[in-house]
């Protein structure tokens, strides 16, 4: 059974940092890219960053470039999103995503950066 479990969401002050974790199980982890998406209520889900199966970060959202870093640890089947310099516009539910047929999503973790 494929599972993606996000954690690490919190309320953090502007300028602060946070690391999100996506723990994966139930599939050959090293064979898949994994992405982080985020969604603000009332808006479409948007791609934040992807880490390829070859461990190459890519597809960073323009507004997070230079502030966010995606990484993976294949030994423990985990993907991270290190977020620095957080701003109120980063407030959203952050989701972990595995592509494929079918695709899989985690349940999301909430990040709040008050204005």
C-alpha positions as CSV (number, residue, x, y, z in Angstrom):
1,X,0.0,0.0,0.0
2,X,1.5,3.3,-1.1
3,X,1.6,5.9,1.6
4,X,2.9,9.5,1.7
5,X,2.8,11.1,5.1
6,X,3.7,14.8,5.5
7,X,4.7,16.4,8.8
8,X,6.4,19.5,10.1
9,X,3.8,22.1,9.3
10,X,3.6,24.9,11.9
11,X,3.0,28.5,12.6
12,X,6.2,30.4,12.0
13,X,6.9,34.1,12.1
14,X,8.0,35.9,8.9
15,X,11.6,35.4,8.1
16,X,11.6,32.1,10.0
17,X,12.5,28.6,8.8
18,X,10.7,25.3,8.7
19,X,11.5,21.8,7.4
20,X,8.7,19.7,6.0
21,X,9.1,15.9,5.9
22,X,7.4,13.4,3.5
23,X,7.7,9.8,4.7
24,X,7.0,7.4,1.9
25,X,6.3,3.6,1.9
26,X,4.8,0.9,-0.2
27,X,6.6,1.4,-3.5
28,X,10.2,1.4,-4.9
29,X,11.1,4.8,-3.7
30,X,14.3,5.3,-5.7
31,X,12.4,4.8,-9.0
32,X,10.2,7.8,-8.6
33,X,10.5,11.6,-8.5
34,X,8.7,13.2,-5.6
35,X,7.2,16.7,-5.6
36,X,6.0,19.2,-3.0
37,X,2.9,21.1,-3.9
38,X,1.0,23.7,-1.9
39,X,-2.6,25.0,-1.9
40,X,-4.2,28.1,-0.5
41,X,-7.9,27.7,0.1
42,X,-9.8,28.9,-2.9
43,X,-6.8,28.6,-5.2
44,X,-5.4,25.9,-7.4
45,X,-2.7,23.6,-6.1
46,X,0.7,24.7,-7.3
47,X,4.0,22.9,-7.8
48,X,6.6,24.0,-5.3
49,X,9.6,21.8,-6.2
50,X,10.5,18.3,-7.4
51,X,13.4,16.0,-6.6
52,X,14.1,13.5,-9.4
53,X,14.7,9.8,-9.0
54,X,18.3,10.7,-9.7
55,X,18.3,13.1,-6.7
56,X,18.3,16.3,-8.8
57,X,16.2,19.2,-7.5
58,X,14.2,20.8,-10.1
59,X,10.9,22.7,-11.0
60,X,11.2,25.2,-8.2
61,X,8.4,27.7,-8.1
62,X,9.8,31.1,-9.0
63,X,8.6,32.7,-5.7
64,X,10.5,30.1,-3.6
65,X,13.8,30.0,-5.6
66,X,16.7,30.8,-3.3
67,X,14.6,30.2,-0.2
68,X,13.4,26.6,-0.4
69,X,15.4,23.5,-0.9
70,X,14.1,20.0,-1.7
71,X,16.1,16.9,-0.9
72,X,15.7,13.2,-0.4
73,X,17.1,10.4,1.7
74,X,16.6,7.2,-0.1
75,X,17.8,5.1,2.8
76,X,14.8,6.1,4.9
77,X,12.4,6.8,2.0
78,X,12.0,10.5,3.0
79,X,11.8,13.8,1.1
80,X,12.4,17.1,2.8
81,X,11.4,20.7,2.0
82,X,13.7,23.1,3.8
83,X,12.0,26.5,3.8
84,X,13.9,29.6,4.8
85,X,12.9,33.3,4.7
86,X,9.2,32.5,5.1
87,X,6.7,35.1,4.1
88,X,3.0,35.3,4.6
89,X,2.4,34.3,1.0
90,X,3.9,30.9,1.8
91,X,0.9,30.2,4.0
92,X,-0.7,27.1,2.6
93,X,-1.3,23.4,3.0
94,X,1.8,21.6,1.6
95,X,1.4,18.2,-0.1
96,X,3.7,15.5,-1.1
97,X,3.1,13.9,-4.5
98,X,4.3,10.8,-6.3
99,X,3.5,10.7,-10.0
100,X,2.4,7.6,-11.9
101,X,-0.8,5.7,-12.7
102,X,-2.3,6.1,-10.3
103,X,-0.7,9.1,-8.8
104,X,-0.5,9.5,-5.0
105,X,-0.9,12.4,-2.6
106,X,-0.3,12.8,1.1
107,X,-2.8,14.3,3.4
108,X,-1.0,17.6,3.7
109,X,0.6,19.7,6.4
110,X,-0.4,23.2,7.2
111,X,2.1,26.1,7.2
112,X,1.1,29.4,8.6
113,X,3.1,32.6,8.3
114,X,1.2,35.5,9.8
115,X,1.3,38.9,8.3
